[in-house]
Amino acid sequence: MKKITVLLLLITSFTACQPTQTRLPILGEREGVETRTVNGQTVTDTVYHTIPDFAFVNQDSAVVSAKTFENKIYVANFFFTTCPTICPKMQTQLLKVYQEFKGNPGVMFLSHSIDPRHDTVPVLREYAKNIGAEGAQWQFVTGDKAKVFEIAQKSYFVSALEDENEPGGLVHSGALVLIDQQKRIRGLYDSTEEADVNLLKAHIRTLLAESQIQ
């Protein structure tokens, strides 16, 4: 847990210091190299950490998987609807990002509940309606708690776990995680900091521009 927290602090600090640029860094450990042939030439590419496949259920009772976000830029976070501390501010800030890119087919949002016992499909549906999330662009998902905790910590590099000393008995990161079309992490942003949220918006625009060049 300490290793994850330190990694998040380092990545968040690094991301927050970056100006808007023509190409964003790819975060996470390099996992090797891949050699392929392009137009008769041998090309060697670095293989980076990517978000693995997953399967959760959304606010409309539909299964959401990595395929749902295929060739999409998306912002992921972890929350629970009864959270009395960081969640209200985090979701308010994420709503601002959603509103800026609402209707853009290249951008999606993925909020994972870490309290599946309470956050059932009807609860998530009502929650999405109350904050103004419409359609399929913003997915609110629930599922097996252990799997949600695992994908948070091992895939997105953010904290999510039970803690009886915390309000609600759960603790999680307030980070917003930016994922590109290749399922690579391109930034982590502190949802409680207005400057970080504005940087996230700028970086989404950077990724959209980057995808048009490729």
C-alpha positions as CSV (number, residue, x, y, z in Angstrom):
1,M,0.0,0.0,0.0
2,K,2.8,2.4,0.9
3,K,4.5,1.7,-2.5
4,I,1.2,2.6,-4.3
5,T,0.8,5.8,-2.3
6,V,4.4,6.9,-3.0
7,L,4.0,6.1,-6.7
8,L,0.8,8.1,-6.9
9,L,2.4,11.1,-5.2
10,L,5.4,11.0,-7.5
11,I,3.3,10.6,-10.6
12,T,0.8,13.3,-9.5
13,S,3.6,15.7,-8.7
14,F,5.2,15.0,-12.1
15,T,1.9,15.4,-14.0
16,A,0.9,18.6,-12.2
17,C,4.2,20.3,-13.1
18,Q,3.9,19.6,-16.8
19,P,2.8,22.4,-19.1
20,T,0.4,21.7,-22.0
21,Q,2.6,20.1,-24.6
22,T,2.4,18.5,-28.0
23,R,2.8,15.0,-26.6
24,L,2.1,13.8,-23.1
25,P,4.3,11.3,-21.1
26,I,3.3,7.7,-20.8
27,L,3.2,6.7,-17.2
28,G,3.9,3.4,-15.6
29,E,6.7,0.9,-15.9
30,R,7.9,-0.2,-19.3
31,E,7.0,-3.8,-19.9
32,G,9.4,-4.7,-22.7
33,V,9.8,-4.1,-26.4
34,E,7.9,-5.2,-29.5
35,T,9.4,-5.7,-32.9
36,R,7.2,-5.5,-36.0
37,T,7.6,-4.9,-39.8
38,V,6.2,-1.7,-41.3
39,N,6.6,-1.1,-45.0
40,G,9.4,-3.6,-45.1
41,Q,11.3,-1.9,-42.3
42,T,11.8,-3.5,-38.9
43,V,10.4,-1.2,-36.2
44,T,11.0,-1.7,-32.4
45,D,8.5,-0.1,-30.1
46,T,8.5,0.1,-26.3
47,V,5.6,-1.8,-24.6
48,Y,4.1,0.3,-21.8
49,H,1.8,-0.6,-19.0
50,T,-1.8,-0.7,-20.1
51,I,-5.2,-1.2,-18.4
52,P,-6.2,-4.9,-18.7
53,D,-9.6,-6.1,-19.7
54,F,-12.3,-5.9,-17.1
55,A,-16.1,-6.5,-16.7
56,F,-18.4,-4.5,-14.5
57,V,-22.1,-3.6,-14.6
58,N,-23.2,0.0,-15.2
59,Q,-26.1,2.2,-14.2
60,D,-28.2,0.7,-17.0
61,S,-27.5,-2.9,-16.0
62,A,-25.2,-3.3,-19.1
63,V,-21.8,-5.0,-18.9
64,V,-19.0,-2.5,-19.3
65,S,-15.6,-3.8,-20.4
66,A,-12.4,-2.5,-22.0
67,K,-14.1,-2.9,-25.3
68,T,-16.6,-0.2,-24.3
69,F,-13.7,2.3,-24.3
70,E,-12.0,0.9,-27.4
71,N,-10.2,3.7,-29.4
72,K,-11.5,6.3,-26.8
73,I,-9.8,8.7,-24.4
74,Y,-11.3,8.3,-21.0
75,V,-11.0,9.6,-17.5
76,A,-11.3,7.1,-14.6
77,N,-11.9,7.5,-10.9
78,F,-13.0,5.6,-7.8
79,F,-15.8,6.8,-5.5
80,F,-18.9,5.7,-3.5
81,T,-22.2,7.4,-3.4
82,T,-22.4,7.8,0.4
83,C,-18.8,9.1,0.7
84,P,-18.9,12.0,3.2
85,T,-15.4,13.4,2.5
86,I,-13.6,13.7,-0.8
87,C,-16.2,12.3,-3.3
88,P,-18.6,15.3,-3.5
89,K,-15.8,17.6,-4.5
90,M,-14.2,15.1,-6.8
91,Q,-17.4,14.3,-8.7
92,T,-18.2,18.1,-8.9
93,Q,-14.9,18.7,-10.5
94,L,-15.2,15.7,-12.8
95,L,-18.6,17.0,-13.8
96,K,-17.0,20.2,-15.1
97,V,-14.7,18.1,-17.3
98,Y,-17.6,16.0,-18.5
99,Q,-19.6,19.2,-19.4
100,E,-16.7,20.5,-21.4
101,F,-16.4,17.4,-23.5
102,K,-20.1,16.4,-23.5
103,G,-21.1,15.0,-26.8
104,N,-17.5,14.5,-28.0
105,P,-17.5,10.9,-29.3
106,G,-13.8,10.5,-28.6
107,V,-14.0,11.1,-24.9
108,M,-15.6,9.0,-22.1
109,F,-15.7,8.8,-18.3
110,L,-15.6,5.8,-16.0
111,S,-16.5,6.1,-12.3
112,H,-16.0,2.8,-10.3
113,S,-18.0,2.4,-7.1
114,I,-16.0,0.8,-4.3
115,D,-19.1,0.1,-2.3
116,P,-21.0,-2.5,-4.3
117,R,-23.2,-3.5,-1.4
118,H,-24.9,-0.1,-1.3
119,D,-24.2,1.2,-4.8
120,T,-26.5,-1.1,-6.7
121,V,-27.6,-0.5,-10.3
122,P,-30.7,1.6,-9.3
123,V,-28.6,3.7,-6.9
124,L,-26.0,4.4,-9.5
125,R,-28.7,5.3,-12.1
126,E,-30.3,7.8,-9.7
127,Y,-26.8,9.2,-8.8
128,A,-26.0,9.7,-12.4
129,K,-29.3,11.4,-13.0
130,N,-28.9,13.7,-10.0
131,I,-25.5,15.0,-11.1
132,G,-26.6,15.5,-14.7
133,A,-24.7,12.7,-16.5
134,E,-26.7,11.6,-19.5
135,G,-26.4,8.8,-22.0
136,A,-23.4,6.4,-22.3
137,Q,-20.6,8.9,-22.3
138,W,-20.2,8.6,-18.5
139,Q,-20.3,5.1,-17.1
140,F,-20.9,4.4,-13.4
141,V,-20.0,0.9,-12.6
142,T,-20.3,-1.6,-9.8
143,G,-19.0,-5.1,-9.3
144,D,-17.1,-7.5,-7.1
145,K,-15.4,-5.3,-4.4
146,A,-12.1,-7.3,-4.5
147,K,-11.9,-6.9,-8.3
148,V,-12.6,-3.1,-8.0
149,F,-9.9,-2.8,-5.4
150,E,-7.5,-4.8,-7.5
151,I,-7.9,-2.8,-10.7
152,A,-7.6,0.4,-8.8
153,Q,-4.3,-0.5,-7.2
154,K,-2.6,-2.7,-9.8
155,S,-3.9,-1.1,-13.0
156,Y,-4.6,2.6,-12.3
157,F,-2.0,2.9,-9.5
158,V,-4.5,4.6,-7.1
159,S,-5.7,3.5,-3.6
160,A,-9.0,1.9,-2.9
161,L,-9.5,-0.3,0.2
162,E,-11.5,-0.9,3.3
163,D,-10.5,1.1,6.4
164,E,-12.7,1.0,9.5
165,N,-11.1,4.2,10.8
166,E,-12.3,6.2,7.8
167,P,-15.8,7.7,7.4
168,G,-17.9,5.1,5.6
169,G,-15.4,2.4,6.3
170,L,-13.7,2.9,3.0
171,V,-10.7,4.9,1.7
172,H,-9.8,5.8,-1.8
173,S,-7.7,8.2,-3.9
174,G,-9.1,11.4,-5.2
175,A,-7.1,11.1,-8.4
176,L,-8.6,11.4,-11.9
177,V,-6.7,9.1,-14.3
178,L,-6.3,10.0,-18.0
179,I,-6.2,7.0,-20.3
180,D,-5.5,7.2,-24.0
181,Q,-6.8,5.2,-26.9
182,Q,-4.2,2.5,-26.4
183,K,-5.3,2.0,-22.8
184,R,-2.1,3.7,-21.5
185,I,-2.0,6.0,-18.5
186,R,-1.1,9.5,-19.7
187,G,-1.7,11.5,-16.4
188,L,-3.0,11.5,-12.9
189,Y,-4.7,14.7,-11.5
190,D,-5.7,15.8,-8.0
191,S,-9.5,16.3,-8.2
192,T,-9.4,18.7,-5.2
193,E,-7.1,21.2,-7.0
194,E,-8.7,23.5,-9.6
195,A,-5.3,23.9,-11.4
196,D,-5.0,20.1,-11.8
197,V,-8.6,19.8,-13.2
198,N,-7.9,22.5,-15.7
199,L,-4.7,20.7,-16.6
200,L,-6.7,17.6,-17.2
201,K,-8.9,19.4,-19.6
202,A,-5.9,20.7,-21.5
203,H,-4.4,17.3,-21.6
204,I,-7.5,15.7,-23.0
205,R,-7.4,18.3,-25.8
206,T,-3.7,17.4,-26.3
207,L,-4.6,13.7,-26.7
208,L,-7.4,14.5,-29.1
209,A,-5.0,16.5,-31.2
210,E,-2.4,13.7,-30.9
211,S,-4.9,11.1,-32.2
212,Q,-5.6,13.2,-35.3
213,I,-1.9,13.4,-36.2
214,Q,-1.4,9.6,-35.8
